[in-house]
Amino acid sequence: MNSDEHADTDGSVPVSEPSQAEAESLTEALAPAASGERIGSLDFIRGIAVMGILAANIIVFGQPFVAYVDPSTFLVDNGDPDGWMWLTQFTLIDGKMRGLFSVLFGAGLYLFMERAWERGASRWLQARRLGWLGLFGLIHFYFIWKGDILFLYSVCGLASLMFIRMKPTNQMVLGMIGYVFGALAYSALFVSLYAFTSMEVNDDADLAAMQTEMGSAVDELLAEGAVETALKQSGDYAGFVANNFSEHGTMPLELVVQVFIETIPLMLIGMALYRMGFFSGGFARRKMVLWGWAGLVGGGLVSLGIGLWTQSTGMDFFATNLSMLGTSVLPRLAMVLGFAALLAVYSPGWTGWLGQRVSAAGRAAFTNYLGTSILMLFVFHGWALGLFGSLNRPQLYLVTVLAWVTMLAWSKPWLDRYRYGPLEWLWRCLTYGKVFPLRR
């Protein structure tokens, strides 16, 4: 019986007080991967994903959260009068980068355990690692930005550990079934909400009252956004943090409840793809290219149609929620897997200056993700540059490009000198309870 199975039966694997032999094994496990051990495509795809996530999130960094689903709530003219920039982001970016990151996270979960098992560690080591990630996520949420996904990944990662010993084909089947079930459930929910808010109530007082109540919920959401806007623009950081605790204290758990049915299946799919060799040349190149373009183009066309329909409703609030959280979820999977396949196939050839820097940004993805949020505090909050609410969509995209330049500029020079990104190093030290060398 291996150590992982032993831990599952009686929980006797010593984590807090390891033996000398186990400590040496853990030290070896933490040694930076040699260049030949790394899977370059994972680093490159992770770099693309962390850059793409910023492109999706930039609207809610610089404008109220509700502006993400309702462009009319921009505090300035949004600079996109015909809605083509919104449509492009909806079709190519929204949800796709987070989905890609979720697949990669699942692959990373298994990769970590694969190396831990080789050295006699158990999945309890991964659980501790994910526990620290959850703490990072809560700090991120309450003190920096409430669009955090790290706590979500921590909880969903812990749940995914229950399935980590499954055969890869079973992981794939379970992931696909779970994702499709979740997509259909989301669609049914938001279709019913949209249909209800759009129906003619005539003289039915009860239905009219219910519609009014739903409209009041939207008004309440807008009011909450106004409070947050005032805090950010005034530079009242203490008030901003206090508001996050008092008004949004349970929001991290609410987010888990809302999207775990999408996130856990994607992690299982990522585990299965990694084990099948998807990221390391285990599939025929021709098939990968065919599947990749089919998923990207097919899913993209469906997403485009959904976006055009949304615009035809005049960007109705409930129609936009239906499109973003409901009907786009299934074509999103096709696009996520299409992106992953094409990047896995083509990234080995992208070894030039830009390709190396994108891969470096992916190796330091944790630092880049949290570092971007910290950078945006300085860009948008009133105690710094104070640009919150003053930039339109094109200007926010310019901020995104400048942040990308920053990611690409620092990541490679840092990793040329140091073994890990700053937060990656801290996370490892906390996981193993030991300070490890940082400088090469």
C-alpha positions in Angstrom: 0.0 0.0 0.0 1.5 3.4 -0.9 1.5 6.3 1.5 -1.4 8.0 -0.2 -3.7 5.0 0.3 -2.4 4.7 3.9 -3.3 8.3 4.6 -6.8 7.7 3.3 -7.5 4.7 5.6 -6.2 5.9 8.9 -4.8 9.5 8.4 -1.5 8.5 10.0 0.9 10.2 7.6 2.8 12.8 9.7 2.5 16.2 8.1 3.1 18.7 10.8 6.1 16.7 12.3 7.8 14.8 9.5 10.6 12.3 10.1 14.1 13.2 9.0 13.7 10.9 6.0 10.4 12.4 5.0 11.8 15.9 5.5 14.7 15.1 3.1 12.1 13.6 0.6 10.0 16.8 0.8 13.1 19.0 0.3 13.9 17.0 -2.8 10.3 17.3 -4.0 10.5 21.0 -3.7 13.7 21.3 -5.7 13.0 23.3 -8.9 12.2 21.2 -11.8 15.0 20.8 -14.2 14.4 22.3 -17.6 13.9 18.8 -19.1 11.3 18.0 -16.5 9.1 21.0 -17.2 6.2 20.7 -19.7 6.8 23.9 -21.7 3.3 24.0 -23.2 1.8 24.3 -19.7 3.9 27.3 -18.9 3.1 29.0 -22.2 -0.7 28.3 -22.0 -0.7 29.5 -18.4 1.0 32.7 -19.5 -1.7 33.3 -22.1 -4.4 32.5 -19.6 -3.2 34.8 -16.9 -2.9 37.6 -19.4 -6.3 36.9 -20.8 -7.9 36.9 -17.4 -6.9 40.5 -17.0 -8.5 41.4 -20.3 -11.7 39.9 -19.0 -11.5 41.5 -15.6 -10.3 45.0 -16.5 -13.8 46.4 -16.8 -14.6 45.6 -13.2 -11.2 46.8 -12.0 -11.9 50.2 -13.5 -15.7 50.5 -13.4 -18.5 49.2 -11.1 -18.9 45.4 -11.0 -22.3 45.6 -12.7 -20.7 47.3 -15.7 -19.4 43.8 -16.7 -22.9 42.7 -17.5 -24.5 46.1 -18.1 -22.3 48.5 -20.2 -24.9 51.3 -19.6 -23.7 51.5 -16.0 -20.2 52.8 -17.0 -19.6 56.0 -15.0 -18.4 57.7 -18.3 -19.4 57.2 -21.9 -18.2 53.6 -22.5 -16.5 54.5 -25.8 -18.1 51.6 -27.6 -21.2 53.0 -29.1 -22.0 50.1 -31.5 -21.0 47.5 -28.9 -18.5 45.7 -31.1 -15.8 45.7 -28.4 -18.2 44.3 -25.9 -19.2 41.6 -28.5 -15.6 40.7 -29.2 -14.7 40.4 -25.6 -17.9 38.3 -25.0 -17.1 36.0 -27.9 -13.4 35.4 -27.4 -12.5 36.2 -23.8 -15.3 36.2 -21.2 -15.3 32.9 -19.4 -12.8 31.3 -21.8 -9.7 32.4 -20.0 -11.0 31.4 -16.6 -12.0 28.1 -18.2 -8.6 27.6 -19.6 -7.0 28.4 -16.3 -9.3 25.9 -14.6 -8.2 23.1 -17.0 -4.5 24.0 -16.4 -5.1 24.1 -12.6 -6.5 20.5 -12.8 -3.4 19.5 -14.8 -1.2 21.1 -12.2 -3.0 19.4 -9.4 -2.1 16.0 -10.9 1.4 17.0 -11.9 2.1 18.1 -8.3 0.7 14.8 -6.9 2.6 12.7 -9.4 5.9 14.1 -8.2 4.8 14.0 -4.5 3.8 10.3 -4.9 7.2 9.5 -6.4 8.8 10.9 -3.2 6.5 9.1 -0.8 4.2 12.0 0.1 0.4 11.9 0.1 -2.5 14.0 -1.0 -2.5 15.6 2.4 0.4 17.6 1.2 -1.7 18.8 -1.7 -4.5 19.6 0.8 -2.2 21.8 2.9 -1.0 23.5 -0.3 -4.6 24.2 -1.3 -5.4 25.5 2.2 -2.7 28.1 1.9 -4.0 29.0 -1.5 -7.5 29.6 0.0 -6.0 31.9 2.6 -4.2 33.9 -0.2 -7.6 34.1 -1.9 -9.4 35.5 1.1 -6.7 38.1 1.6 -7.0 39.0 -2.0 -10.8 39.2 -1.8 -11.2 41.3 1.4 -8.1 43.6 1.1 -7.5 44.0 -2.6 -10.3 43.0 -5.0 -13.5 41.0 -4.7 -13.2 39.3 -8.1 -10.9 36.7 -6.5 -10.9 33.1 -7.9 -8.1 31.7 -5.7 -10.5 30.7 -2.9 -12.8 29.1 -5.5 -9.8 27.1 -6.8 -8.8 26.1 -3.3 -12.2 24.7 -2.4 -12.8 23.1 -5.8 -9.2 21.7 -5.9 -9.9 20.0 -2.5 -13.1 18.5 -3.9 -11.2 17.3 -7.0 -8.7 15.4 -4.8 -11.5 12.8 -4.2 -11.3 11.8 -7.9 -7.5 12.1 -8.4 -7.0 8.3 -8.3 -9.6 7.7 -11.0 -8.5 6.4 -14.4 -8.0 9.3 -16.8 -10.8 8.1 -19.0 -13.2 8.1 -16.0 -12.0 11.6 -15.0 -12.7 12.8 -18.5 -16.2 11.2 -18.7 -17.1 12.5 -15.2 -15.8 15.9 -16.0 -17.7 16.1 -19.3 -21.0 14.9 -17.8 -20.7 17.2 -14.9 -19.9 20.2 -17.1 -22.8 19.5 -19.5 -25.2 19.0 -16.6 -24.1 22.2 -15.0 -24.4 24.1 -18.3 -28.0 22.9 -18.8 -28.9 23.7 -15.3 -27.5 27.3 -15.6 -29.3 27.8 -18.9 -32.6 26.5 -17.5 -32.3 28.8 -14.5 -31.5 32.0 -16.4 -33.9 31.2 -19.2 -36.7 31.1 -16.6 -35.6 34.3 -15.0 -35.4 36.1 -18.4 -38.8 34.7 -19.5 -40.4 35.7 -16.2 -39.1 39.3 -16.3 -40.1 39.7 -20.0 -43.6 38.4 -19.8 -46.7 40.6 -19.8 -48.4 40.4 -16.4 -51.6 42.2 -17.5 -53.8 42.4 -14.4 -52.0 39.7 -12.4 -51.1 41.6 -9.3 -49.0 38.7 -7.9 -46.8 38.4 -11.0 -46.4 42.2 -11.2 -45.3 42.3 -7.5 -42.7 39.5 -8.2 -41.4 41.4 -11.2 -41.1 44.5 -9.2 -39.2 42.6 -6.5 -36.7 41.4 -9.0 -36.3 44.9 -10.4 -35.7 46.1 -6.8 -32.9 43.5 -6.5 -31.2 45.0 -9.5 -31.6 48.5 -8.0 -30.1 47.2 -4.8 -27.1 45.9 -6.8 -26.7 49.3 -8.4 -26.9 51.0 -5.0 -24.1 48.7 -3.6 -22.0 49.6 -6.6 -22.5 53.3 -5.9 -21.3 52.8 -2.3 -18.2 51.0 -3.5 -17.5 53.6 -6.2 -17.6 56.4 -3.6 -15.2 54.5 -1.3 -12.7 53.8 -4.2 -12.9 57.3 -5.6 -12.5 59.0 -2.2 -9.4 56.9 -1.4 -11.0 55.6 1.8 -9.1 52.3 1.8 -10.1 51.4 5.4 -13.8 52.0 4.5 -13.3 49.9 1.3 -12.0 46.9 3.4 -14.7 47.3 6.0 -17.4 47.3 3.4 -16.0 44.1 1.9 -16.2 42.4 5.3 -19.6 43.9 6.3 -21.5 43.7 2.9 -19.7 40.9 1.1 -18.5 38.7 3.9 -20.0 35.5 2.6 -19.4 36.3 -1.1 -16.4 33.9 -1.5 -18.5 31.0 -0.4 -21.4 32.2 -2.6 -19.1 32.2 -5.6 -18.1 28.6 -4.9 -21.8 27.6 -4.7 -22.5 29.4 -8.0 -19.7 28.0 -10.2 -18.3 24.8 -8.6 -20.5 22.8 -11.0 -18.4 24.3 -13.8 -15.0 24.5 -12.1 -14.6 21.0 -10.7 -15.5 19.3 -14.0 -12.9 21.5 -15.8 -10.3 20.5 -13.3 -11.1 16.8 -13.8 -10.9 17.4 -17.6 -7.5 19.0 -17.0 -6.2 16.1 -15.0 -7.4 13.6 -17.6 -5.8 15.6 -20.5 -2.5 15.9 -18.7 -2.4 12.1 -18.0 -3.4 11.4 -21.6 -0.4 13.4 -22.9 -2.5 16.2 -24.3 0.1 18.8 -23.2 3.2 16.7 -24.0 2.7 15.4 -27.5 0.7 12.3 -26.6 -1.9 13.1 -29.4 -1.4 13.2 -33.1 -0.6 16.7 -34.2 -3.0 16.6 -37.1 -5.9 15.6 -34.8 -5.0 18.2 -32.2 -5.1 20.9 -34.9 -8.4 19.7 -36.4 -10.0 19.4 -32.9 -8.6 22.7 -31.9 -9.9 24.8 -34.8 -13.2 22.9 -34.8 -13.8 23.8 -31.1 -12.5 27.3 -31.4 -14.4 28.2 -34.6 -17.6 26.2 -33.8 -17.9 27.4 -30.3 -16.9 30.9 -31.3 -19.7 31.1 -33.9 -22.3 30.0 -31.4 -21.0 32.5 -28.8 -21.1 35.2 -31.5 -24.7 34.4 -32.2 -25.6 34.5 -28.5 -23.8 37.9 -28.2 -25.7 39.3 -31.2 -29.0 38.2 -29.7 -28.0 39.9 -26.4 -27.4 43.1 -28.2 -30.8 42.8 -30.0 -32.5 42.9 -26.6 -30.9 46.3 -25.9 -28.5 44.7 -23.4 -31.4 43.9 -21.1 -29.9 43.0 -17.7 -31.5 39.6 -17.4 -30.8 38.8 -21.1 -27.1 39.6 -20.5 -27.0 37.4 -17.4 -28.7 34.6 -19.4 -26.0 34.9 -22.1 -23.0 35.2 -19.9 -23.9 32.7 -17.2 -26.3 30.4 -19.1 -26.4 29.8 -22.8 -22.7 30.6 -23.5 -21.5 27.9 -21.0 -21.7 24.9 -23.5 -20.0 26.6 -26.5 -17.4 28.0 -24.0 -16.2 24.4 -23.3 -15.6 23.8 -27.0 -13.6 27.1 -27.2 -11.6 26.4 -24.0 -10.5 22.9 -25.3 -9.9 24.4 -28.7 -7.6 27.1 -27.3 -5.8 24.5 -25.2 -5.3 22.1 -28.2 -4.0 24.8 -30.5 -1.7 26.4 -27.9 -0.4 22.9 -26.9 0.4 22.2 -30.6 1.9 25.5 -31.6 3.7 26.7 -28.4 6.8 24.4 -28.8 7.6 26.4 -32.0 7.2 29.7 -30.2 10.7 29.8 -28.7 11.6 33.4 -29.7 11.9 36.4 -27.5 8.1 36.8 -27.0 7.4 33.1 -26.5 10.0 32.9 -23.8 8.6 35.8 -22.0 5.0 34.5 -22.2 6.2 31.2 -20.8 8.0 33.0 -18.0 4.8 34.9 -17.2 3.1 31.5 -16.9 5.8 30.1 -14.6 5.1 33.1 -12.3 1.3 33.1 -12.9 0.4 33.2 -9.2 2.6 36.3 -8.7 1.3 37.9 -11.9 -2.4 37.2 -11.0 -2.2 38.7 -7.5 0.4 41.3 -8.6 -2.0 42.6 -11.2 -4.7 43.2 -8.6 -2.2 45.1 -6.4 -1.1 47.2 -9.4 -4.7 48.0 -10.2 -5.2 49.3 -6.6 -2.6 51.9 -7.4 -4.1 52.7 -10.8 -7.7 53.1 -9.8 -8.1 53.9 -6.1 -8.4 57.5 -5.0 -5.3 57.3 -2.6 -3.1 56.7 -5.7 -3.8 57.6 -9.4 -7.6 57.7 -8.7 -8.7 56.6 -12.2 -11.7 54.5 -11.1 -14.8 55.3 -13.1 -13.0 57.8 -15.4 -11.7 55.5 -18.2 -13.9 54.1 -21.0 -13.6 50.6 -22.5 -10.9 51.4 -25.1 -8.8 53.2 -22.4 -9.2 50.3 -20.0 -8.0 48.0 -22.7 -4.9 50.2 -23.0 -4.3 49.7 -19.3 -4.5 46.0 -19.9 -1.8 46.2 -22.6 0.4 48.2 -20.3 -0.1 45.6 -17.6 0.8 42.8 -20.1 4.0 44.7 -20.9 4.8 44.8 -17.2 4.2 41.0 -16.8 6.4 40.2 -19.8 9.1 42.7 -18.8 9.7 41.4 -15.2 9.0 37.7 -15.3 11.8 36.4 -17.4 14.7 38.5 -15.9 13.4 37.5 -12.4 13.3 33.8 -13.3 16.7 33.9 -14.9 18.1 34.9 -11.4 15.6 33.1 -9.1 14.1 29.7 -8.9 10.5 30.8 -8.5 8.3 33.8 -8.7 8.1 35.7 -5.3 4.6 34.3 -4.4 5.3 30.9 -5.9 8.3 30.7 -3.5 6.3 31.9 -0.5 3.5 29.4 -1.3 6.0 26.5 -1.5 7.7 27.5 1.8 4.3 27.6 3.6 3.3 24.3 2.0 6.3 22.5 3.4 6.8 24.6 6.5 10.4 25.3 5.6 12.4 28.2 4.0 13.9 27.1 0.7 16.6 28.8 -1.4 15.2 31.4 -3.8 18.3 32.6 -5.6 19.7 30.2 -8.3 
